Amino acid sequence: MEDSKKKILTKESYDRLEALKDEFPERKSVTLMALHVIYDQMGYLDEKAIEEAADYVGVSRVFLEEAATFYTMFPLKPVGKYLIQVCQNICCTLMGAEELTAYLSEKLGIKLGETTEDKMFTLVVVECLGACGGAPMMQINDKYYEYLTREKVDKILADLRAQA
């Protein structure tokens, strides 16, 4: 990366990327871990940070971009403190995911893909979170919530607001 360009990644992120280069001699294998480094620093995957990380670890940025757009665990734009991902696969849909999504949208006062004014919550739907037996379900940041009802959603949101 040219010195004349302003760097986005921190020294800590560069240190983590350097360790990954040692751990994964096959450069393409570093793809997901490099995305985690960016996400951990920024809370989403910034295009310029992806390019910077790819250059630093020695892979084409296409590898990182493809993974970034494939995996729903990596938001591509800034999100609220709590990223709510509602599963919309067939099991969750049959068990009420659409109604759950509509309820969350109404309760939070936002549409899909939006963030609340206080930057607390972002609401999105994803294709599958791999918890079909607990449908309908959602993931908030790294935690799964299953067998959801309006009452459970109300409690979850209240608990998150209280923690903030």
Phi, psi and chi 1 to 4 in degrees:
 res  aa     phi    psi   chi1   chi2   chi3   chi4
   1 MET       -  136.4  163.5  152.0 -103.9      -
   2 GLU   -67.7  141.8  -65.4  176.7   18.5      -
   3 ASP   -66.4  -24.7  -72.2  -24.5      -      -
   4 SER   -71.7  -18.0   62.8      -      -      -
   5 LYS   -84.2  139.7  -70.9 -175.4 -178.1  179.9
   6 LYS   -71.3  129.1 -175.4  177.0 -177.1 -148.0
   7 LYS   -82.6  139.6  -65.9 -172.1  177.6 -177.8
   8 ILE   -95.9  -39.8  -65.4  169.0      -      -
   9 LEU   -74.9  144.4  -62.3  175.4      -      -
  10 THR   -81.4  169.6   62.7      -      -      -
  11 LYS   -59.7  -41.0 -180.0 -177.1  179.2  -30.7
  12 GLU   -60.2  -41.9  178.7 -173.9   -8.1      -
  13 SER   -65.5  -41.1  -68.7      -      -      -
  14 TYR   -62.9  -39.4  -87.5  108.0      -      -
  15 ASP   -62.0  -42.4  -69.7  -14.1      -      -
  16 ARG   -65.8  -40.2  -70.4  178.3   62.4 -164.1
  17 LEU   -65.0  -38.1  -70.1  171.6      -      -
  18 GLU   -62.1  -43.1 -175.3   64.6   33.9      -
  19 ALA   -63.6  -36.3      -      -      -      -
  20 LEU   -66.3  -35.9  -68.7  172.6      -      -
  21 LYS   -60.6  -37.5  -74.0  170.4   38.9  174.5
  22 ASP   -72.4  -38.0  -66.6  -22.8      -      -
  23 GLU   -74.5  -31.0 -171.6  175.4  -18.2      -
  24 PHE  -122.0   84.6  -63.9   96.1      -      -
  25 PRO   -62.4  -29.6    2.3   -3.6      -      -
  26 GLU   -80.7  106.1  172.2   52.6   49.9      -
  27 ARG   -55.8  -38.4  -70.9  -66.4  177.5 -120.0
  28 LYS   -62.7  -24.8  -69.1  178.9 -168.8  175.1
  29 SER   -69.1  -14.9  -60.6      -      -      -
  30 VAL   -82.6   -6.5   79.0      -      -      -
  31 THR   -50.3  -60.3  -61.4      -      -      -
  32 LEU   -64.6  -39.5  -76.5  177.5      -      -
  33 MET   -66.4  -37.4  -63.5  -52.3  -63.5      -
  34 ALA   -64.3  -38.1      -      -      -      -
  35 LEU   -64.8  -37.0  -66.7  177.7      -      -
  36 HIS   -62.5  -38.8  -83.6  -72.5      -      -
  37 VAL   -60.7  -47.0  169.1      -      -      -
  38 ILE   -63.4  -47.5  -61.7  166.1      -      -
  39 TYR   -60.8  -43.0  177.1   74.4      -      -
  40 ASP   -61.6  -35.2  -70.5  -12.5      -      -
  41 GLN   -77.7  -43.4  176.2 -173.8  -38.8      -
  42 MET  -106.3  -21.6  -55.3 -174.1   78.2      -
  43 GLY    85.2    0.2      -      -      -      -
  44 TYR  -164.1  175.8   70.4  102.9      -      -
  45 LEU  -105.7  102.6  -62.0 -177.1      -      -
  46 ASP   -78.0  136.5  176.9   86.0      -      -
  47 GLU   -58.3  -44.4  -77.7 -176.6   50.4      -
  48 LYS   -67.6  -35.0  -69.4 -174.5 -175.2  -23.5
  49 ALA   -67.5  -38.1      -      -      -      -
  50 ILE   -60.4  -46.3  -70.9  173.4      -      -
  51 GLU   -62.0  -43.0 -177.1  177.0   -8.6      -
  52 GLU   -62.9  -46.0 -164.9  175.0  -47.1      -
  53 ALA   -65.3  -42.3      -      -      -      -
  54 ALA   -61.0  -45.7      -      -      -      -
  55 ASP   -59.5  -42.9  -71.3  -13.3      -      -
  56 TYR   -67.4  -41.9 -172.3   76.1      -      -
  57 VAL   -85.8  -10.0  -62.4      -      -      -
  58 GLY    85.5   37.7      -      -      -      -
  59 VAL  -126.2  160.7  -62.2      -      -      -
  60 SER   -66.4  138.9  168.0      -      -      -
  61 ARG   -63.9  -18.0   74.0  173.2 -166.2 -132.2
  62 VAL   -60.0  -38.0  170.6      -      -      -
  63 PHE   -61.7  -44.6  -69.0  110.6      -      -
  64 LEU   -70.2  -40.7  -88.0   66.8      -      -
  65 GLU   -63.8  -42.2  -71.0  169.8  -13.5      -
  66 GLU   -61.6  -45.7  -73.8  175.8  -20.4      -
  67 ALA   -66.1  -38.6      -      -      -      -
  68 ALA   -62.3  -37.7      -      -      -      -
  69 THR   -84.5  -15.4   58.1      -      -      -
  70 PHE   -85.0  -46.1  179.2   78.2      -      -
  71 TYR   -87.3  125.2  -68.2  102.3      -      -
  72 THR   -75.1   -8.9   60.6      -      -      -
  73 MET   -74.2   -8.2   65.5 -175.1  160.1      -
  74 PHE  -116.3   99.4  -61.9  119.2      -      -
  75 PRO   -65.1  145.7   -3.4    8.0      -      -
  76 LEU   -99.1    2.2  -59.8  175.2      -      -
  77 LYS  -145.9  163.4   62.8 -179.2 -174.4  175.6
  78 PRO   -57.0  141.6  -24.3   33.8      -      -
  79 VAL  -128.3  170.3  -64.7      -      -      -
  80 GLY   -68.2  174.8      -      -      -      -
  81 LYS   -56.4  -35.8  178.8  174.8  179.4  151.8
  82 TYR  -118.2  114.1  -60.5  107.5      -      -
  83 LEU   -91.5  111.6  175.2   60.1      -      -
  84 ILE   -95.8  116.2  -58.5  171.3      -      -
  85 GLN  -113.5  112.8  -60.2  178.2   79.9      -
  86 VAL   -94.1  126.4 -179.9      -      -      -
  87 CYS   -71.0  135.3 -176.7      -      -      -
  88 GLN  -125.1   25.8   67.2  172.3    5.2      -
  89 ASN   -69.3  179.4   76.6   -2.1      -      -
  90 ILE   -62.8  -41.3 -170.4   67.2      -      -
  91 CYS   -62.6  -48.6  -66.6      -      -      -
  92 CYS   -66.2  -39.3  -75.3      -      -      -
  93 THR   -62.0  -45.1  -63.4      -      -      -
  94 LEU   -63.9  -26.7  -71.0  171.9      -      -
  95 MET   -96.3    7.0  -62.9  -58.4  -69.1      -
  96 GLY   110.8   20.6      -      -      -      -
  97 ALA   -61.4  -37.5      -      -      -      -
  98 GLU   -63.7  -43.3  -71.8  176.2   -4.8      -
  99 GLU   -65.7  -38.4  -66.4   82.6    4.4      -
 100 LEU   -61.8  -44.8  173.5   67.9      -      -
 101 THR   -62.9  -44.7  -57.4      -      -      -
 102 ALA   -62.0  -40.6      -      -      -      -
 103 TYR   -64.2  -46.1 -177.9   68.3      -      -
 104 LEU   -61.1  -42.5  -80.4  160.4      -      -
 105 SER   -60.2  -46.3  178.4      -      -      -
 106 GLU   -65.2  -47.1  177.3 -174.0  -35.5      -
 107 LYS   -62.2  -39.9 -177.2  100.7  175.7  144.2
 108 LEU   -87.9  -16.1  -64.0  170.4      -      -
 109 GLY    73.3   30.1      -      -      -      -
 110 ILE  -134.7  160.9   56.8  174.6      -      -
 111 LYS   -95.7  169.0  -64.3  176.9 -177.5  168.9
 112 LEU   -56.2  137.4  -75.1  175.2      -      -
 113 GLY    85.7   -5.0      -      -      -      -
 114 GLU   -98.8  165.3  -67.2 -178.2  -15.4      -
 115 THR  -120.5  140.9  -59.5      -      -      -
 116 THR   -61.6  155.0   55.7      -      -      -
 117 GLU   -55.8  -34.8  -86.5 -171.2   40.8      -
 118 ASP   -81.8    5.0   61.5    3.9      -      -
 119 LYS    63.9   20.9  -53.5  -70.9 -173.0 -131.5
 120 MET   -82.2  -45.2  -76.2  -79.7  -71.4      -
 121 PHE  -128.8  137.7  -59.9  100.5      -      -
 122 THR  -121.3  135.8  -59.8      -      -      -
 123 LEU  -116.1  123.7  178.1   62.3      -      -
 124 VAL  -138.6  162.9  -61.8      -      -      -
 125 VAL  -111.8  149.2  -66.5      -      -      -
 126 VAL  -131.9  160.1  -66.0      -      -      -
 127 GLU   -70.3  -46.1 -175.8   51.3   41.1      -
 128 CYS  -158.3  136.6 -175.5      -      -      -
 129 LEU  -113.9    5.3  -68.9  168.2      -      -
 130 GLY    72.8   28.8      -      -      -      -
 131 ALA  -130.5   50.1      -      -      -      -
 132 CYS   -57.5  -33.7  -60.1      -      -      -
 133 GLY   -68.4  -14.3      -      -      -      -
 134 GLY  -111.2   22.0      -      -      -      -
 135 ALA   -66.7  147.9      -      -      -      -
 136 PRO   -75.8  151.2   29.4  -32.6      -      -
 137 MET  -143.4  165.1   63.6   85.6   59.2      -
 138 MET  -146.3  159.7   65.9 -175.6  174.0      -
 139 GLN  -116.0  132.0  179.3  177.3  -17.6      -
 140 ILE  -118.6  115.2  -58.8  178.8      -      -
 141 ASN    53.0 -114.4  -64.8   -8.4      -      -
 142 ASP  -103.9    9.6  -65.6  -29.6      -      -
 143 LYS  -112.8  135.7 -172.6  171.4  179.7 -175.6
 144 TYR   -90.5  142.4  -85.4   23.8      -      -
 145 TYR  -128.1  121.1  -62.1   88.9      -      -
 146 GLU  -116.8  168.8  -60.3  176.6  -52.8      -
 147 TYR    51.6   49.2  -53.1  106.5      -      -
 148 LEU   -77.0  142.9  -66.9  171.0      -      -
 149 THR  -130.8  171.1   62.8      -      -      -
 150 ARG   -59.8  -40.0  -73.6  177.2  178.4 -129.7
 151 GLU   -64.0  -42.8  -65.8   76.8   22.4      -
 152 LYS   -64.5  -41.5  -75.3 -176.5  179.9 -179.6
 153 VAL   -61.5  -44.6  166.6      -      -      -
 154 ASP   -57.5  -44.4  -70.8  -16.1      -      -
 155 LYS   -66.3  -43.9 -179.7  167.8  178.1    7.2
 156 ILE   -59.4  -48.8  -67.8  164.4      -      -
 157 LEU   -63.4  -41.6  -65.4  178.1      -      -
 158 ALA   -62.2  -43.4      -      -      -      -
 159 ASP   -62.7  -42.3  -71.3  -11.3      -      -
 160 LEU   -65.8  -41.3  -67.1  173.3      -      -
 161 ARG   -62.8  -39.4  -77.7 -167.8  172.5  107.1
 162 ALA   -66.3  -33.4      -      -      -      -
 163 GLN   -72.9  -26.4  -69.6  173.9   19.9      -
 164 ALA   -71.6      -      -      -      -      -
